[in-house]
Amino acid sequence: DITDWVPVSMATDADGEKVLTTQYEGSIIEDTGLIKMDFLGLKTLSIIKETIYNIKHRHGIDLDIENIPLDDKATFDLYCKGNTTSTFQFESPGMQNSLRSLQPSKFEDLIAMNALYRPGPMDYIPTFIARKHGEEPIEYDIPCMKKYLEETYGVTVYQEQVMLLSRQLANFTRGESDMLRKAMGKKQIDKMQKLKKKFMEQGQANGHAEATLEKIWVDWEKFASYAFNKSHATCYSWVAYQTAYLKYYYPVEFMAALMTSVIDNPGKVAEYILVSRSMGITILPPDINREIGRAHV
């Protein structure tokens, strides 16, 4: 019984239903042996679904969006030109400028940019871009680190890289590397100091210089304040890539789906009409079929 693990109480959810809830907050619930999950809604998934409906309705095509090619040249051209307005995650003007400089050529570039484009890691974007284009040498503190940092041009971008490197350099167990990730992300100083001692001792035992290990650790401490996990960035980038693919190959159907998603917000509908016109799409009145709640295709 859950009452053997945590104190509980009755609460009322948004629908007025009674639910059993723990009285412990999320930050300590995992210490009891339970697992905490966050469930978030994402409107973009509905936009993709609506676009696929529009494609079927207009062209009779059953598009399998989960199996589009990840190396589609036209889609990457869209990213390279920074033509990402109205696409998921990559639509801000700053991101568009970064994409034009980066000239992404593989899906991994999009994952890295998704993780880097946020307060803190943005400082590393110029280095990332310069190294991709060979304008700056790719350097590793210890040669063996290339195994995990090569795909990001020697720049530590993801939490998973810190976890893998701690196991490679200092023989951390999987559990210890996960403890390191959590301690860094939550700035748990006491745990960090214990793990640092272990990292330094076991790293030196593996033949690595103390000064080099110290530098790596200091870099990780700076990195920890903004660390992002690759699995999250990958999922976001995959959804983003799907919207870019749809925008390039089915612009009318995609923009209609966008308008449908904001059908009760006249300001956003007007904004998307302007975007559509800038793409060469002709908008004919009435723009919205309110009887079925869908933008006209």
C-alpha positions as CSV (number, residue, x, y, z in Angstrom):
1,D,0.0,0.0,0.0
2,I,1.2,3.5,-0.8
3,T,0.4,4.5,2.8
4,D,3.3,2.2,3.8
5,W,5.7,4.6,2.0
6,V,4.3,8.1,2.3
7,P,1.5,10.1,4.1
8,V,-1.4,10.8,1.9
9,S,-4.5,13.0,1.8
10,M,-7.6,13.5,-0.4
11,A,-7.6,16.3,-2.9
12,T,-10.0,17.4,-5.7
13,D,-8.8,17.5,-9.3
14,A,-9.9,20.0,-12.1
15,D,-13.0,17.9,-12.8
16,G,-14.1,17.8,-9.2
17,E,-13.1,14.2,-8.7
18,K,-11.5,13.1,-5.5
19,V,-8.0,11.8,-5.9
20,L,-5.4,10.4,-3.4
21,T,-2.3,12.6,-3.3
22,T,0.9,12.4,-1.4
23,Q,1.8,15.1,1.2
24,Y,5.5,15.0,0.2
25,E,6.6,17.4,-2.5
26,G,8.3,16.3,-5.7
27,S,11.9,17.2,-4.6
28,I,11.9,14.5,-1.9
29,I,9.4,12.0,-3.2
30,E,12.1,9.9,-5.0
31,D,13.9,9.4,-1.7
32,T,11.0,7.4,-0.5
33,G,11.3,4.9,-3.4
34,L,8.5,6.3,-5.5
35,I,9.0,7.8,-9.0
36,K,7.8,11.3,-10.0
37,M,6.6,11.9,-13.6
38,D,5.7,15.1,-15.3
39,F,3.0,15.0,-18.0
40,L,3.0,18.0,-20.3
41,G,0.6,18.8,-23.2
42,L,2.1,19.9,-26.6
43,K,-0.2,21.7,-29.0
44,T,2.3,21.0,-31.8
45,L,1.3,17.4,-31.9
46,S,-2.3,18.4,-32.7
47,I,-1.0,20.8,-35.4
48,I,0.9,17.9,-37.1
49,K,-2.2,15.7,-36.9
50,E,-4.3,18.4,-38.4
51,T,-1.8,18.9,-41.2
52,I,-1.9,15.2,-42.0
53,Y,-5.7,15.4,-42.1
54,N,-5.5,18.3,-44.5
55,I,-3.0,16.4,-46.8
56,K,-5.3,13.4,-46.9
57,H,-8.4,15.7,-47.5
58,R,-6.7,17.7,-50.3
59,H,-4.3,15.2,-52.0
60,G,-5.6,11.7,-50.9
61,I,-2.1,11.0,-49.5
62,D,-1.7,9.0,-46.3
63,L,1.5,10.6,-45.0
64,D,3.5,8.5,-42.5
65,I,5.1,11.4,-40.5
66,E,6.9,9.0,-38.2
67,N,9.0,7.6,-41.2
68,I,10.0,10.7,-43.1
69,P,13.8,10.7,-44.1
70,L,16.1,12.4,-41.5
71,D,18.4,13.5,-44.2
72,D,16.0,15.4,-46.4
73,K,18.0,18.0,-48.3
74,A,15.1,20.4,-48.9
75,T,14.2,20.4,-45.2
76,F,17.8,21.1,-44.2
77,D,17.9,23.9,-46.8
78,L,14.9,25.4,-44.9
79,Y,17.0,25.3,-41.7
80,C,20.1,26.6,-43.4
81,K,18.2,29.6,-44.7
82,G,16.7,30.3,-41.3
83,N,13.2,29.9,-42.8
84,T,11.8,28.5,-39.7
85,T,9.0,30.9,-38.8
86,S,6.0,29.0,-37.4
87,T,8.0,25.7,-36.9
88,F,8.4,24.2,-33.4
89,Q,11.4,25.3,-31.2
90,F,13.4,26.9,-34.0
91,E,11.3,30.0,-34.9
92,S,12.8,32.8,-32.9
93,P,14.8,35.5,-34.8
94,G,17.9,34.7,-32.8
95,M,17.6,31.0,-33.5
96,Q,17.2,31.7,-37.2
97,N,20.4,33.8,-37.2
98,S,22.2,30.9,-35.5
99,L,20.9,28.4,-38.0
100,R,22.1,30.6,-40.9
101,S,25.6,30.7,-39.3
102,L,25.6,27.0,-38.4
103,Q,24.3,25.6,-41.8
104,P,23.1,22.4,-40.1
105,S,23.9,19.3,-42.3
106,K,22.8,16.5,-40.0
107,F,20.0,15.8,-37.5
108,E,22.6,15.8,-34.7
109,D,23.3,19.5,-35.4
110,L,19.6,20.3,-34.8
111,I,19.7,18.4,-31.5
112,A,22.7,20.3,-30.3
113,M,21.3,23.7,-31.3
114,N,18.1,22.8,-29.5
115,A,20.0,22.2,-26.3
116,L,22.4,25.1,-26.7
117,Y,19.9,27.8,-27.5
118,R,18.9,28.8,-24.0
119,P,20.4,31.1,-21.3
120,G,23.9,30.0,-20.4
121,P,24.8,27.6,-23.1
122,M,24.2,30.2,-25.8
123,D,27.7,31.5,-25.0
124,Y,29.0,28.3,-26.5
125,I,27.1,28.6,-29.8
126,P,29.9,30.7,-31.6
127,T,32.5,28.0,-30.6
128,F,30.2,25.2,-31.7
129,I,29.7,26.9,-35.1
130,A,33.4,27.8,-35.6
131,R,34.5,24.2,-34.9
132,K,31.9,22.8,-37.2
133,H,33.2,24.9,-40.1
134,G,36.9,24.2,-39.2
135,E,37.5,27.8,-38.2
136,E,38.6,26.8,-34.8
137,P,40.5,23.6,-33.8
138,I,38.5,20.9,-32.1
139,E,40.4,20.1,-28.8
140,Y,39.9,17.5,-26.1
141,D,41.4,17.7,-22.6
142,I,42.2,14.0,-22.8
143,P,42.3,12.3,-26.2
144,C,39.9,9.5,-25.2
145,M,37.2,12.1,-24.6
146,K,36.8,12.3,-28.3
147,K,34.6,9.2,-28.2
148,Y,31.8,11.1,-26.5
149,L,32.4,14.7,-27.6
150,E,33.2,14.2,-31.3
151,E,29.6,14.7,-32.4
152,T,29.4,18.1,-30.7
153,Y,32.8,19.2,-32.0
154,G,34.5,18.9,-28.5
155,V,31.9,21.0,-26.7
156,T,30.1,19.4,-23.8
157,V,26.4,20.0,-24.6
158,Y,24.5,17.2,-22.8
159,Q,24.1,15.7,-19.3
160,E,24.6,12.3,-20.8
161,Q,28.1,13.3,-22.0
162,V,29.1,14.2,-18.4
163,M,27.7,10.9,-17.2
164,L,29.5,8.9,-19.9
165,L,32.8,10.7,-19.3
166,S,32.7,10.2,-15.6
167,R,32.5,6.5,-16.2
168,Q,35.2,6.6,-18.8
169,L,37.7,8.7,-17.0
170,A,37.1,7.7,-13.4
171,N,35.2,4.4,-13.5
172,F,32.0,5.8,-12.0
173,T,29.2,3.3,-11.9
174,R,26.0,4.0,-13.8
175,G,24.4,4.9,-10.5
176,E,27.2,7.2,-9.5
177,S,27.2,9.0,-12.8
178,D,23.4,9.6,-12.4
179,M,24.1,10.9,-8.9
180,L,26.6,13.3,-10.4
181,R,24.1,14.5,-12.9
182,K,21.5,15.2,-10.2
183,A,24.0,16.8,-7.8
184,M,25.2,19.1,-10.5
185,G,21.8,20.1,-11.8
186,K,20.5,20.8,-8.3
187,K,23.7,22.3,-7.0
188,Q,23.9,19.8,-4.1
189,I,27.3,21.0,-2.8
190,D,27.9,18.2,-0.2
191,K,27.2,15.5,-2.7
192,M,29.4,17.3,-5.3
193,Q,32.4,17.4,-3.0
194,K,32.1,13.7,-2.2
195,L,31.8,12.8,-5.9
196,K,34.7,15.2,-6.8
197,K,37.0,13.4,-4.4
198,K,36.1,10.1,-5.9
199,F,36.5,11.5,-9.5
200,M,40.0,12.9,-8.7
201,E,41.2,9.8,-6.9
202,Q,39.9,7.3,-9.5
203,G,40.8,9.5,-12.4
204,Q,44.4,9.7,-11.3
205,A,44.5,6.0,-10.7
206,N,43.6,5.6,-14.4
207,G,46.7,7.7,-15.3
208,H,45.1,11.1,-15.9
209,A,46.9,14.2,-14.6
210,E,45.5,15.9,-11.5
211,A,45.5,19.3,-13.1
212,T,43.6,18.1,-16.2
213,L,41.0,16.4,-14.1
214,E,40.6,19.5,-12.0
215,K,40.0,21.6,-15.2
216,I,37.5,19.1,-16.4
217,W,35.6,19.2,-13.1
218,V,35.6,23.0,-13.1
219,D,34.2,23.0,-16.6
220,W,31.5,20.5,-15.5
221,E,30.5,22.7,-12.6
222,K,30.0,25.7,-15.0
223,F,28.1,23.4,-17.4
224,A,25.9,22.0,-14.7
225,S,24.0,25.3,-14.2
226,Y,22.4,24.9,-17.6
227,A,22.9,21.2,-18.5
228,F,20.3,19.8,-20.8
229,N,19.7,16.1,-21.5
230,K,20.1,14.8,-25.0
231,S,17.1,12.5,-24.9
232,H,14.8,15.6,-24.3
233,A,16.5,17.6,-27.0
234,T,16.3,14.7,-29.5
235,C,12.5,14.3,-29.0
236,Y,11.9,18.1,-29.3
237,S,14.1,18.2,-32.4
238,W,12.3,15.3,-34.0
239,V,8.9,17.1,-33.6
240,A,10.5,20.3,-34.8
241,Y,11.9,18.5,-37.9
242,Q,8.5,17.1,-38.7
243,T,7.0,20.6,-38.7
244,A,9.8,21.9,-40.9
245,Y,9.3,19.0,-43.3
246,L,5.5,19.7,-43.5
247,K,6.1,23.4,-43.9
248,Y,8.4,22.8,-46.9
249,Y,6.4,20.1,-48.7
250,Y,2.8,21.0,-47.7
251,P,2.9,24.7,-46.8
252,V,-0.8,25.3,-47.4
253,E,-1.9,22.4,-45.3
254,F,0.5,23.2,-42.6
255,M,-0.4,26.9,-42.3
256,A,-4.1,26.0,-42.3
257,A,-3.4,23.6,-39.4
258,L,-1.6,26.4,-37.6
259,M,-4.6,28.7,-38.0
260,T,-6.9,26.0,-36.8
261,S,-4.8,25.7,-33.6
262,V,-5.4,29.4,-32.8
263,I,-8.9,29.7,-34.3
264,D,-10.2,31.5,-31.2
265,N,-7.3,34.0,-31.2
266,P,-7.9,36.5,-34.0
267,G,-4.5,38.2,-33.4
268,K,-2.7,34.9,-34.0
269,V,-4.8,34.0,-37.0
270,A,-4.0,37.4,-38.5
271,E,-0.3,36.8,-37.8
272,Y,-0.4,33.4,-39.5
273,I,-2.2,34.9,-42.5
274,L,0.7,37.4,-42.9
275,V,3.2,34.5,-42.6
276,S,1.2,32.6,-45.2
277,R,1.2,35.5,-47.6
278,S,4.9,35.9,-47.2
279,M,5.3,32.3,-48.3
280,G,3.3,33.0,-51.5
281,I,0.1,31.4,-50.2
282,T,-3.1,33.2,-51.4
283,I,-5.7,33.7,-48.6
284,L,-9.3,33.8,-49.8
285,P,-12.1,34.9,-47.6
286,P,-13.6,33.5,-45.6
287,D,-10.4,32.3,-44.0
288,I,-12.0,30.2,-41.3
289,N,-14.8,27.7,-41.6
290,R,-16.2,28.0,-38.1
291,E,-18.8,25.4,-38.6
292,I,-16.2,22.7,-38.7
293,G,-13.6,24.6,-36.7
294,R,-11.0,24.3,-39.4
295,A,-9.0,26.8,-41.5
296,H,-9.8,26.4,-45.2
297,V,-7.3,24.5,-47.2
